[in-house]
């Protein structure tokens, strides 16, 4: 199994994850785990998320984001 991690501001992470996952068929071998985070920077909180994807070792899943 391999792991892809997307972390940062929620809107940027969702865009990056959706771009990476486009055209990939989710099967029972793929596990997606999402965590919400509150990050305190420069006197204010920001909404961050972390999406962790565990997937089989396969060239199809390893294809880089274009």
N, C-alpha and C positions, 0 to 999 in steps of 0.2 A: 504494500500500500504506500501511497505517496500523500503529501499534504500540501495544499495551497492555502495561504493566509492572506486575507484582505483586511486591513485595519486603517481607520482614519475617520474623518468626518462622514456622517452617514450618507450624504448624497454622493460623494466621490466614491465611497466603497461600493454602494449599490450600482453605480455606473460601471465600475471596473469589474465587479462580479458578473453583471449581466453581459458585458462584452466578452468575458472569458467563457461563460457558460453557453453562449449563443450557439445553437446547432448541436449541442452535446445532449445525448439522451441520458437522463437520470435513471439509474437502475438501483436494485437493492444493494449493490456493492458500494454505492456512493453515499457517504454520510456528510450532511451539512449541519454545522453547529453555529448558531449566531448568539453573540453576547452584546448587550447594550452597555455602554460605558459613559460615565459623566467625567469629563476631563476639565480640571480647573486650571486655566491659564490666564495670566494678565488680569486677574480680578473678576473673571466671569467664567461660567460653566459652558462647555460646548458638548453637544451630543455626538458621541463617537460610537461606532459599532465595529465589531470584529467578526468576520465570517471565516470559518475554518472549514475546508472541504477535504475529506479523506476520499481518495479514489484509487482504482487499480493502477498498477504500473503498466502503462500502455501508451504508445506514441500518440494515439488519438487524444487522450486526456492531457498529455504533456505539451500539446501544441501551444505555442506562445500566442499571446494576445496580439492581434494585428492592428 
